[in-house]
Amino acid sequence: MKAVVVGATSAVGHHIVEALTKTNDWRQVVIIVRKKTQDFTAIDGAEKVQQRVLPSLDDLATLQEDLRGFDAMFCSLGAYMKLDGPEVARKVDLDYVVASADLAVSAGIASFALVSAPGADASLPEDAEGWQLYKKLKGLAEEAIKSKKIKYIYIFRPGILFGRQSSKSAASVRSKGNWDKFINCFSCCCRCLVTKAGVQCGHLGAVMVDTVKTKGRFLESSLDENGGNMVIGNSEIVNYNLAADGASTRWAVTVGGSYTGNVNDQKSRHRGV
């Protein structure tokens, strides 16, 4: 299969690329970047990664012909409201996300996976600010994506993103300053609460890739050949057991240890709590 990643140099985007390149299921990974990056030269399967440099994401539509024949698009675009301001956030979290979906439609890409946010709600007031505006923009993006003629749509709503700098290729991940310091402290001092509050970026990226590959087979609900859309919350993401590469019986491993079971009893263990 072939995949394209929009937002590859984000914290989650790095892990999506790494998850795609280290499995034999995906033979080509195109990343759309505003400038050439060296972030992925040392990862496993780096030879699969091809860069499409697009100085402005306003021009996403120009890549339509380049992406024909691709199977999936992963979108992990996101601005930092506190640093970038509401106008840039609207452009990135809404306009460019919708433009990415439009590109998927025009290129005939069957699967679209989006990193959204908990509490995404398009119905919030037009004069929403701060966190409320962030949730509104995410909700508007979700609603727009669902209306597109894309066969399989997966919307992920993780909580707090832990391990933002944990990928092998994290050089371009932008620091969020005091927020990153707080999260690092929280994850060390309150480990018992981490899985309730959020998810590790590495786990999220791997879950997104596996979900697209299996059409959500190991979630509480899944998509069949008729397609559709599904929203996956933090609990399901955290409790998703990932299959070990190369295991013929699809042995699963959890984030914190190992699980000895096979594909036949795995589905119930993938359900969130």
C-alpha positions as CSV (number, residue, x, y, z in Angstrom):
1,M,0.0,0.0,0.0
2,K,1.0,3.6,-0.4
3,A,0.3,6.5,2.0
4,V,0.7,10.2,2.1
5,V,1.2,12.2,5.4
6,V,0.2,15.9,5.8
7,G,1.7,17.3,8.9
8,A,4.6,14.8,9.0
9,T,6.9,17.0,11.0
10,S,4.4,17.4,13.9
11,A,4.8,15.4,17.0
12,V,2.2,12.8,16.0
13,G,3.1,13.1,12.3
14,H,6.7,11.8,13.0
15,H,5.3,8.7,14.7
16,I,2.8,8.1,11.9
17,V,5.7,8.1,9.4
18,E,7.8,5.8,11.5
19,A,4.9,3.4,11.9
20,L,4.3,3.3,8.2
21,T,8.0,2.8,7.2
22,K,8.8,0.0,9.6
23,T,6.1,-2.4,8.3
24,N,6.0,-4.3,5.0
25,D,2.4,-3.4,4.5
26,W,3.3,0.1,3.2
27,R,5.8,0.3,0.4
28,Q,5.8,4.0,-0.3
29,V,5.3,7.0,2.1
30,V,5.0,10.5,0.7
31,I,5.3,13.4,3.1
32,I,4.1,16.8,2.2
33,V,6.4,19.4,3.7
34,R,6.9,23.2,3.3
35,K,10.6,22.8,3.2
36,K,13.0,19.8,2.8
37,T,13.6,18.0,6.0
38,Q,16.3,15.6,7.2
39,D,14.1,14.3,10.0
40,F,13.5,10.9,8.5
41,T,16.9,9.9,7.1
42,A,17.8,7.7,10.0
43,I,14.5,5.9,10.7
44,D,13.8,2.3,9.9
45,G,12.6,2.0,6.3
46,A,13.8,5.6,5.5
47,E,14.2,4.5,1.8
48,K,10.3,4.4,1.5
49,V,9.9,8.1,2.3
50,Q,9.6,10.6,-0.5
51,Q,9.2,14.3,0.1
52,R,6.9,16.7,-1.8
53,V,8.0,20.2,-1.0
54,L,5.1,22.7,-1.1
55,P,6.1,26.1,0.3
56,S,2.4,27.0,0.8
57,L,-0.3,24.5,1.8
58,D,-2.7,26.8,-0.1
59,D,-1.4,24.8,-3.1
60,L,-2.3,21.3,-1.9
61,A,-4.6,20.8,-4.9
62,T,-1.6,20.9,-7.3
63,L,-0.6,17.4,-6.0
64,Q,-3.6,15.7,-7.3
65,E,-1.9,13.8,-10.1
66,D,1.1,12.9,-8.0
67,L,-1.0,11.1,-5.5
68,R,-3.3,9.1,-7.8
69,G,-3.1,5.4,-6.8
70,F,-2.4,6.1,-3.1
71,D,-4.4,4.1,-0.6
72,A,-4.5,6.4,2.5
73,M,-3.9,9.9,3.7
74,F,-2.9,10.7,7.3
75,C,-3.5,14.3,8.5
76,S,-1.9,15.6,11.7
77,L,-1.9,19.3,11.0
78,G,-2.3,21.6,14.0
79,A,-1.3,25.1,15.1
80,Y,-0.4,26.1,18.7
81,M,-3.2,28.6,19.5
82,K,-1.2,30.3,22.3
83,L,1.8,31.1,20.0
84,D,0.2,31.2,16.6
85,G,-3.1,33.1,17.4
86,P,-6.6,32.4,16.2
87,E,-6.2,33.3,12.6
88,V,-3.3,30.9,12.0
89,A,-5.1,28.2,14.0
90,R,-8.2,28.6,11.8
91,K,-6.1,28.4,8.7
92,V,-4.2,25.3,9.8
93,D,-6.7,23.3,11.9
94,L,-9.6,24.0,9.6
95,D,-8.8,25.3,6.2
96,Y,-5.7,23.2,5.5
97,V,-7.3,20.1,7.0
98,V,-10.3,20.5,4.7
99,A,-8.0,21.1,1.8
100,S,-6.2,17.9,2.6
101,A,-9.5,16.0,2.4
102,D,-10.3,17.7,-0.9
103,L,-7.0,16.5,-2.2
104,A,-7.8,13.0,-1.1
105,V,-11.1,13.1,-2.9
106,S,-9.6,14.5,-6.1
107,A,-6.7,11.9,-6.1
108,G,-9.1,9.0,-5.4
109,I,-7.6,8.1,-2.0
110,A,-9.9,5.7,-0.2
111,S,-8.9,6.2,3.4
112,F,-8.4,9.4,5.4
113,A,-7.2,9.5,9.1
114,L,-7.3,12.7,11.1
115,V,-5.9,13.8,14.4
116,S,-8.6,15.8,16.1
117,A,-9.2,16.6,19.7
118,P,-11.5,15.7,22.7
119,G,-14.6,17.7,22.9
120,A,-14.5,18.8,19.3
121,D,-17.8,20.6,18.7
122,A,-18.8,22.6,15.7
123,S,-21.8,24.0,17.5
124,L,-19.8,26.2,19.9
125,P,-20.5,29.9,19.7
126,E,-19.0,31.9,16.8
127,D,-17.3,34.2,19.3
128,A,-15.5,31.3,21.1
129,E,-12.0,32.0,22.2
130,G,-9.0,30.0,23.5
131,W,-9.7,26.4,24.2
132,Q,-13.4,26.8,23.2
133,L,-12.3,28.1,19.8
134,Y,-9.8,25.3,19.4
135,K,-12.6,22.7,20.0
136,K,-14.9,24.6,17.6
137,L,-12.3,24.5,14.8
138,K,-11.7,20.8,15.4
139,G,-15.4,20.2,15.3
140,L,-15.9,22.2,12.1
141,A,-13.0,20.2,10.5
142,E,-14.6,16.9,11.6
143,E,-18.0,17.9,10.1
144,A,-16.4,19.0,6.9
145,I,-14.4,15.8,6.6
146,K,-17.4,13.6,7.2
147,S,-19.2,15.3,4.3
148,K,-16.5,14.4,1.8
149,K,-16.8,11.5,-0.7
150,I,-14.0,9.5,1.0
151,K,-14.8,5.8,1.5
152,Y,-13.1,5.3,4.9
153,I,-12.8,8.1,7.4
154,Y,-11.1,7.7,10.8
155,I,-11.2,10.6,13.3
156,F,-9.0,10.2,16.3
157,R,-9.7,12.3,19.4
158,P,-6.7,11.8,21.8
159,G,-6.4,13.5,25.1
160,I,-3.1,15.2,26.2
161,L,-0.2,14.2,23.9
162,F,2.7,12.8,25.9
163,G,6.1,12.1,24.5
164,R,6.1,14.9,21.9
165,Q,9.8,14.7,21.5
166,S,10.1,10.9,21.7
167,S,10.4,10.0,18.0
168,K,13.7,9.1,16.4
169,S,13.1,12.0,14.0
170,A,11.9,14.7,16.4
171,A,14.2,17.5,15.2
172,S,11.5,19.5,13.7
173,V,8.9,19.1,16.5
174,R,8.3,22.6,17.7
175,S,8.6,23.2,21.5
176,K,5.6,24.4,23.4
177,G,7.8,25.9,26.1
178,N,6.3,25.7,29.6
179,W,3.5,23.4,28.4
180,D,6.0,20.8,27.4
181,K,7.8,21.2,30.8
182,F,4.5,20.7,32.6
183,I,3.5,17.6,30.6
184,N,6.9,16.0,31.1
185,C,6.7,16.6,34.9
186,F,3.1,15.3,34.9
187,S,4.0,12.2,33.1
188,C,6.8,11.4,35.5
189,C,5.0,12.3,38.8
190,C,1.5,11.1,38.0
191,R,2.0,8.0,35.8
192,C,-1.2,6.4,37.1
193,L,-3.2,9.2,35.5
194,V,-1.3,9.5,32.2
195,T,-3.5,6.9,30.4
196,K,-6.7,8.5,31.6
197,A,-5.6,12.0,30.6
198,G,-4.0,11.3,27.3
199,V,-1.8,9.0,25.2
200,Q,1.8,8.7,24.1
201,C,2.4,10.1,20.6
202,G,4.2,7.0,19.5
203,H,1.2,4.8,20.4
204,L,-1.3,7.1,18.7
205,G,0.7,7.1,15.5
206,A,1.0,3.4,15.5
207,V,-2.7,2.9,16.3
208,M,-3.7,5.3,13.4
209,V,-1.7,3.3,10.9
210,D,-3.0,-0.1,12.2
211,T,-6.6,1.1,12.2
212,V,-6.4,2.2,8.6
213,K,-4.8,-1.0,7.6
214,T,-7.4,-3.2,9.4
215,K,-10.4,-0.8,8.8
216,G,-10.8,-0.6,12.5
217,R,-11.2,-4.3,12.9
218,F,-9.9,-4.3,16.5
219,L,-12.0,-1.4,17.7
220,E,-15.5,-1.6,19.3
221,S,-16.9,-1.0,15.8
222,S,-15.3,-1.4,12.4
223,L,-15.9,-0.5,8.8
224,D,-16.9,-3.0,6.1
225,E,-16.4,-2.9,2.3
226,N,-19.2,-0.3,2.1
227,G,-17.1,2.3,4.0
228,G,-18.2,4.9,6.4
229,N,-16.7,7.0,9.2
230,M,-15.7,6.4,12.8
231,V,-14.6,8.5,15.7
232,I,-12.0,6.9,18.1
233,G,-11.6,8.5,21.5
234,N,-8.7,8.5,23.9
235,S,-9.8,5.4,25.8
236,E,-10.0,3.2,22.8
237,I,-6.6,4.6,21.5
238,V,-4.9,3.9,24.9
239,N,-6.4,0.4,25.1
240,Y,-5.7,-0.6,21.6
241,N,-3.3,-3.6,21.5
242,L,-0.8,-3.4,18.6
243,A,0.2,-6.6,16.7
244,A,3.9,-7.4,16.8
245,D,5.5,-7.2,13.3
246,G,5.9,-10.5,11.5
247,A,3.8,-12.6,13.9
248,S,1.7,-15.0,11.9
249,T,-0.9,-15.4,14.6
250,R,-1.0,-11.6,15.2
251,W,0.4,-11.7,18.8
252,A,-0.4,-8.4,20.5
253,V,1.7,-6.2,22.7
254,T,0.4,-3.5,25.0
255,V,2.1,-0.2,25.8
256,G,3.1,-1.2,29.3
257,G,4.0,-4.9,28.8
258,S,3.1,-8.0,26.8
259,Y,-0.1,-9.8,26.1
260,T,-0.2,-13.5,25.1
261,G,-3.2,-14.0,22.9
262,N,-4.0,-14.2,19.2
263,V,-6.3,-12.6,16.7
264,N,-9.3,-14.7,17.6
265,D,-9.7,-13.3,21.1
266,Q,-8.0,-9.9,20.5
267,K,-11.0,-7.9,19.5
268,S,-12.5,-7.7,23.0
269,R,-9.2,-6.6,24.4
270,H,-9.1,-3.7,22.0
271,R,-12.2,-2.1,23.4
272,G,-11.9,1.0,25.5
273,V,-12.9,1.2,29.1
